[in-house]
């Protein structure tokens, strides 16, 4: 049991409500900073890949309307950027997905994906006023610029695994 307070109940309640208001304000500021960092991450990936090619394949940022508005396409694979909706004051959910490229309107794949999509759930962490992207269930924790570089490189690696799987599945195609 706590010691008796010299505060009246009204004063006590006012202090508690002020503390909750400050905490809610801090959460709202962090959510806004995280959203800004999400936009910076997408812009970083767009910036470092713009006009670049891997062999004969061009990196293309959202080159056509698709179910995902923000994605980086490399031949038949893509890096998708997904942000979840916030309910109440819960933190925003962020995810990057390495998968087969999104379909254009009226398109259909003739077969299943040759390799499964890789989904990385992300969290934004703050340390000494610096924001970091952390991948759940991994040791990856990088600032936005480095994380943008990292996921662009991982798209290249994913594309190689994808092409190897396609070649193994269709050796006669001469891909």
C-alpha angles and dihedrals in degrees: 000000000000125000116264113269128227088220124100117237090254092054091046092050092047091053092049092049092048090052091050090048091052091048091050090048091051090051091049091050091049091049090052091048091049092051090050090050090050090055090047090051093053091045091050092053091046091048098049094046100039111124092357125132135202101210104309094339119101124215105234127189111220093323094180139017110280141156088271113058096198119049141130112225124205110179104297099348133070145192107228124201114210128181121188126220121261119235113201110324096329114134118265116262118233129190139169119205129198108204148123109310117272115263123252119234109289095015127123133185114238093213144016122284110281091222129019121260117257115226122196117193109208134204128191114228129187126212125167090347092305121117120221133189112227125190113221114243092015139082093239110124117155142153115256098264094049093042091052089053090046096052092045088054090047089055089057090050091048091049090054092051089047093052092046089053092048091050091049092049096044107027092160093059093077093221 
